[in-house]
């Protein structure tokens, strides 16, 4: 993660992990709410 005064950026090598974490949260939402919060 790179942080500057005007933005927060996830570096390319960290993006697969970020996607995996987001998918886990989305799967949890679908299981509990019967819909995806990403929609």
QUIPE-V59181 format. One record per run of one state. SS is the DSSP state (H for helix, E for strand, - for the rest). FROM is the first residue (numbers start at 0). TO is the last residue. If there is no record, write none. Layout:
ss=SS from=FROM to=TO
ss=SS from=FROM to=TO
//
This chain:
ss=- from=0 to=0
ss=E from=1 to=2
ss=- from=3 to=6
ss=E from=7 to=8
ss=- from=9 to=10
ss=H from=11 to=32
ss=- from=33 to=38
//
